[in-house]
């Protein structure tokens, strides 16, 4: 690292020279080191669009199996538009940010029906598609049609802020304008697709958030943050995210005809997914406290119910920690109308939150039922 820093001090570039050399150097690096993924090897607009929606807020390694699954289940936009929402949500299960799946399904209907299956071929047209913002419109426009629109995602913010030593917060309105303008200025207009792929690959593989590989970086001789020891401090964010904890008590109620089930509605997490009857509070309730809640009395009309309580399960979302306990029981009949009664096969075919899926596969149907019994 000392030899690298000595090399940096000997190399001096003006701001104009840095910008002029950036694109060529980046494209040469990418030609030898670029990642290979199926959506990078095609001009099929449907597949490119699908990959971009799946990869929003998702690591490539996690998104790739879902991409392959969707291509198999829904090979064309017509197949996707004709599918039921339940089938689409089930295919998306475990990927998170479920509004993406709902928007994807809605957009497929718009493209298949209102646009007669013809995809937009420009940036402005893609902005009219549900679930597509400025970044995704730029990505699809450049990757599918090589149009000169720079993508600006987390990888790009990080690479540019470090290389040019930009301390303006990336989550500020001013910062977004600065980085968008800079990315478009650097963009190789004739090779927009290659440039955008290159800068994203560079940020993902070399200029990583933690422990970037500066020794192998093609820009290490004139990187401002490396020269000034700012690697660990850039990019800058001005907003700190508050993490909240939520406590869910799920009730696995089995009747002679199946399990009590419902769909989550409202503007909250897991919208459109299915769940068991649930009681949410700001902390876990004791057994006696649970039985006094109005929700409990809506589920059970009988007084003497034997419940078996599971260990705690948890799921970390972007801004929330979900903590859950599952309470198992059997009743003879259910006469209410708040919940559906579904069979085991129906239960396993419906889209559920990852937390519930994990419980069902590892505990309830997985053979591990050692839990605490509540009388």
Secondary structure as UniProt FT lines:
FT   HELIX           2..10
FT   HELIX           15..33
FT   HELIX           38..40
FT   HELIX           45..54
FT   TURN            55..57
FT   HELIX           60..73
FT   HELIX           77..82
FT   HELIX           85..92
FT   TURN            93..94
FT   HELIX           99..109
FT   HELIX           110..114
FT   TURN            116..117
FT   HELIX           123..126
FT   TURN            127..128
FT   TURN            130..131
FT   HELIX           134..145
FT   HELIX           154..164
FT   TURN            170..171
FT   HELIX           173..186
FT   HELIX           189..191
FT   HELIX           192..205
FT   HELIX           214..216
FT   TURN            218..221
FT   HELIX           224..227
FT   TURN            228..229
FT   HELIX           231..233
FT   STRAND          244..254
FT   STRAND          259..263
FT   TURN            269..272
FT   STRAND          274..275
FT   STRAND          277..281
FT   HELIX           287..291
FT   HELIX           294..299
FT   STRAND          307..309
FT   STRAND          313..316
FT   STRAND          320..330
FT   STRAND          340..342
FT   HELIX           344..349
FT   HELIX           354..359
FT   HELIX           360..364
FT   TURN            365..367
FT   STRAND          372..374
//
